[in-house]
Every structure is written in C-alpha cells, then in structure tokens.
Amino acid sequence: MKHFAIIFIIILLLQPHLFLAAQAKRTSPVQPLNDITDFIQDHNLEVGTWEVTMKKDIHQDEISYYKEMLQTQYPHMTINETEDEKRKKFVFTYHQKNSQFVERFIMIVSKEMQSYAQILYVATGDEWDEATKSNFMPRLNQLKSAIFQENTTIFTCVKTEYNGIIDGVLLLEKFSTRLQIEELQILNEEDFISVTGLTKQWSQAIPYGDQGSMNVQFALREGMGAKTTLTFGTPVITNEY
C-alpha cells in the first residue's frame, strides 16, 4: 500500500509536465505542417512540396538595414531585383549544400504607399521528416527572434498530387472531419474546389470578414492530364509575392 501511494504521488507530480509537453506540441508553430503531412502520408500520398512563410511590415527606411544585415550574415546568398509600376522587389535566396530546404528573404517596397514595405521569410522543401524538422525548427525560432516577432503569424502550404484512382472530394471531406473544421466558405467549380474554414486544433488564426476568424484553406484542382493537385494552406494558399 505504501509503494502504491508513492507511485500515485509521482504520477501527480509528473502530470503538469506531461500536460505542458502535450500543450507545447499542439501549439508548435509548425503544428499545421505536421498535421497536414501526417494526413497526406496516412492516405498513402507523397508530400510534393511544403512551404512556411513569415511576414513583417516595415518602414521603407528600414530596407537598407535589412539588406545589409542579410548580405553580412549570408554572403553566399543570390540576390535578384525586379521592379514594376507598383513595387520594387528584392529576393535573397539561400541554399546550404546539404540542407533539406531552400530559404528566401523577400523585400517588397511599395510605390503606391510611400512609407510601406514588407519583409518575408519563405522556406520550401519536398520532404518533411524528422531530419528536416530537427534542422528547420531551430532556424525558424532563431529568425522569429532576430527579425520577426515571437507571436508572428506563420503561413503554411503543402501540395500533393495523385492520379484519378483516388476520390479527391472524399479526401477533402476526411481532412475536414479529422481536424474538426468549421467550413466558412466553399467554392465549387467544374475542375476546382476550395474550402475556407476554422479549426480549433491550431492556435493561430486571422480575421475573416463578418464570419469571425479563419486558419485553414484546402483545395482540389484537376489538371489537364491524369494528375490532380491537392493544396492545404494556413491560412492562405495563393502567395501574394
């Protein structure tokens, strides 16, 4: 009886730590990416590409500071500059030799709003496994502290393709059920289906008109050939940059 009491006390002492560990996993900044890739792989599909994006609005006067900082810290980055009537864009691309992902820093300078500019961090890869996670997470946390904010919204996008054997519509329904998604808007066209919704399983969300908040979009697009593309995003699918 005495041994049982000791074991019971130990369990009680461990419970807060177990709860915190579970909570940390659920509120991980890449939890949506984990959930989406797990779903794709559970249905015997391959992750085509994944993407993680962070954004920060800055003043145009800060552009020189960030450009100099990136060129100093990453001297081997390639730099591409484009310009049109609405904006000027600088793209810094960084790919370490043995890295599982490619990183880009994108600076957009508006010509329509004189003081407005934006800096983005975009990481892309074609595998999301334990090795990639262990390399990417410290990098993400470092950049959140150095350039962005700790509470910055992280946008995730994952794509996969399949042939006509799989029922894509049923797959979208299973995804919605698995994450208990409240569907806010559905767009259904001849070769394209898109769903916008909200899941309470993910901690981040953005305002969505009069319908409150949203944090997930997923879509199906039938291609010209046999391939159909599934895209899952949080909370945007189409990149603005």
N, C-alpha and C positions, 0 to 999 in steps of 0.2 A: 504493500500500500504506500509506503514511504517513497519507493522508487517511482511509482506511478505519479505521485504528487510532484516529484522533482521534474519528471518528463513533461507534465502538464504546464508547470511554470516556465520551462524552457520554451515550449511551444508558444505560450502567451508572449514571452519576450521577443520571439522571432517574428510574430505576426506583423508588427508595424514595418519591419524591414522588408518582409515579403510583399506587403501592400505597396510600399514605396517603389520596390523594384518593378512590380506589375504596372503601377501608375506611370513610372518613367518610360517603360516600354510603350505604353499606349500613347503617351504624349510626345514621343520621339518626333523630331522634325521630319523624318523620312518614314514615319509610320504609314502614310498613304502609299508610298512607293513599295513598302514591304507587303502591304495588304493586296495591292494590285498585282504585283509579280507573283505572289503566292497563289492568287486566284487563277492567273493565266497558266501557271505551271501545274496546278491541280487539275486543270482541264486539258492536260497534255498538249499545250501550245507552247511555243517558244517566245521569249521576250525578244521583240525585234529591236527596238531602241527605247531607252529611258532618258528622261531629261529632268533636271532640277534647276529652278530659276529663283534668284532673289533680286529684288528691285529696291532702289532707293532714289528718291527725288532730291536733287541738289541744286545749288545756285550755279549759274554759268561761270561765275568767278572761281569756282572750285575745280573746274575741269583740269586746269594746268597742274594743280596739286595731285590729283589722282593719276593723271598721265605720267607725271614724273615718278610717283611712288611705284606704279606698276613697272615702268621701264627700269627702275633701280632694282626692284626685288626680283623681276623676271626678265633678265637681259636677253634671253633666248626666245622671247615671245615674237611672233609675227604680227605686224600691225597693218591693218587695211583701213583706208579712209574713203568714205563716199559722201556725196552731197547732192541734194536736190533743192527745189524751191522752198520746201517746208522745214528741212532739218539737215544737220551735219552729223555723220555717224563715224565713230572710231571703234574698230573691232580688234581686240588684243587676243590672240589665240595661243594657248599654251598646252603642249602635249609632251609629258615626260616619256622617256624612251620605253620604260616597262610599265607605264600606267595603264589601268583598265578604263580610263575615261579621259575625255578631252575637255579642257576648260576654256571658256571665253569670257572676257570682260568687255562689255559693250557700253559705250558712252554715246548718248543721244543729246544733241544740242538743238533746241527748237529755234526756228527763225520767226515763228508766229508769236511766241511768248518770250519776250526778250530775256527775262531772268531765269527761265525754266530750263533745266537739264535733268537727265536721268542716267544713273549707272546701274547696269545689270550684271549679274554673275550667272553664267549658264554652263552647267556640266552635262555632258552627254556620254552615253556608253551603250554597249549592246549586250552586256551581261550584268546581272545584279545578284552576285553570290557573296559568300562570306568574306572572300578575299577583297572584293570590291568595297564592301561595306566597311571593313576594317581600315582601308586606305582613305575612303571618302569621308567618313564621319568626322575624324579629327580635322580634316581640311575644311569641311563645312563650318564646324564650330569656330575654327580659327578666323575664317572670313567674316562670320557673323559678328565677332568681337572687334575685328580690326577695321572693317569697312561699313558693315550694316549694323542693325540693332539686334539685340537678343530676341526681341519679340517680332522681328520682321516676318512677313508672310512668305512662306515657301511654296512655290508653284511646282507641281509635279505633272509629268506627262509620260505615259507608257503606250507604245504601239506594238501590235502583233498582227500577223496575217494568217489566214487559213484558206483552204480550198472549199469547194461547195458542199463537201460531205457534212460539215458541221452546221447546225442550226444556229446562226448568229443571233437572231432575235431571242431565242431561248437562252442563249449565253448572257445577253444583256439583262434578261429578267432574273437569272440566277445571281448575277453580280449585284443587282439592286436588292434582292432578298438577303443575300449574305451580309451586306453592310447596313441593312435596315434603312434604306434610303427613302426619304420623303421626296417624291418626284414633284417638282415645281413647274416644269415646262417640258413638253415633248414635241419635237419637230419630226414629222414623218413624211418623207418624200419618196419618190419612186426608187431611188438607189441610195438613200441616205436617211439614217435615223439618229437623232441626237436627243439626249435626256439631260436636263439640268436638275440638280437636287441637293438635298442636305442630309448628311449622316452625322449622328451624334457620336459615332465612334472615332471621329477625328476632331482635334481640338481647335483647329483654325477654320475660319470662315470669313467671307466678305459680304457686304450688303448686296441685296438683290431686289431692287425696286421696292414695290409695296408688299412683296412676299417675304420680307424678313432677310434671311441670310442664305447663302449657298456655299458649298465647298466641294462639289463634285460634278463633273460632266463626263459623259461617256457616249460614244458614237460608233456607228457601223456605216461603212461606205463600201458599196460593191464596185469592184474595179471593172475595167473593160474586158479583162481576161477571166481566168478562173479564180483569181485571188480576191479575197475580201479583207479589208483592213478594219481592225477594232482599235479605238483610241480611248484611253481613260485619262482624265485630267483633273487636277485640283488646284484652283477652281477654273482654270482656263485651258482650252485645248488649242486655240489658234494664237500663236505668238504675234505680238504687236510689233516686234522689232525686225 
